[in-house]
């Protein structure tokens, strides 16, 4: 399992990569492994400002549907369009091609509350 050190993590198993005022969000390698084969990603919040810890969409796997939670407050700018035809990208490359949304941060200070890679690994007992 991978845990890139440049990312921040949530206890709900999302990751965030900050690039200036924007950030990319996806689910962790641990989460995709637990969910199993991802068959659909449903994001209907493009253009909306979503508060930290609120649901921004869902991911559907063969055996379950799971809510996706915002790691920080932000406006959803974009959904990874490739996931419409290739939702399995979340399984194959969760930190790269499998990113889910791009957001504009509304409170960058919230990032300090997120977990480091080491803290996340300890949280999931890896």
Secondary structure as the mmCIF struct_conf table of DSSP 4:
data_model
#
loop_
_struct_conf.conf_type_id
_struct_conf.id
_struct_conf.beg_label_comp_id
_struct_conf.beg_label_asym_id
_struct_conf.beg_label_seq_id
_struct_conf.end_label_comp_id
_struct_conf.end_label_asym_id
_struct_conf.end_label_seq_id
TURN_TY1_P TURN_TY1_P1 UNK A 5 UNK A 6
BEND BEND1 UNK A 7 UNK A 7
STRN STRN1 UNK A 8 UNK A 9
TURN_TY1_P TURN_TY1_P2 UNK A 11 UNK A 12
BEND BEND2 UNK A 13 UNK A 13
STRN STRN2 UNK A 14 UNK A 19
TURN_TY1_P TURN_TY1_P3 UNK A 20 UNK A 21
STRN STRN3 UNK A 22 UNK A 27
HELX_RH_AL_P HELX_RH_AL_P1 UNK A 29 UNK A 35
BEND BEND3 UNK A 37 UNK A 37
STRN STRN4 UNK A 38 UNK A 42
TURN_TY1_P TURN_TY1_P4 UNK A 46 UNK A 47
STRN STRN5 UNK A 49 UNK A 50
TURN_TY1_P TURN_TY1_P5 UNK A 52 UNK A 53
BEND BEND4 UNK A 54 UNK A 54
STRN STRN6 UNK A 55 UNK A 61
BEND BEND5 UNK A 62 UNK A 63
STRN STRN7 UNK A 65 UNK A 69
BEND BEND6 UNK A 71 UNK A 72
STRN STRN8 UNK A 74 UNK A 79
TURN_TY1_P TURN_TY1_P6 UNK A 81 UNK A 81
HELX_RH_AL_P HELX_RH_AL_P2 UNK A 82 UNK A 85
TURN_TY1_P TURN_TY1_P7 UNK A 87 UNK A 88
HELX_RH_AL_P HELX_RH_AL_P3 UNK A 89 UNK A 92
TURN_TY1_P TURN_TY1_P8 UNK A 94 UNK A 98
STRN STRN9 UNK A 101 UNK A 105
BEND BEND7 UNK A 106 UNK A 106
HELX_RH_3T_P HELX_RH_3T_P1 UNK A 108 UNK A 113
BEND BEND8 UNK A 114 UNK A 114
STRN STRN10 UNK A 115 UNK A 115
HELX_LH_PP_P HELX_LH_PP_P1 UNK A 116 UNK A 116
HELX_RH_AL_P HELX_RH_AL_P4 UNK A 117 UNK A 123
TURN_TY1_P TURN_TY1_P9 UNK A 124 UNK A 125
#
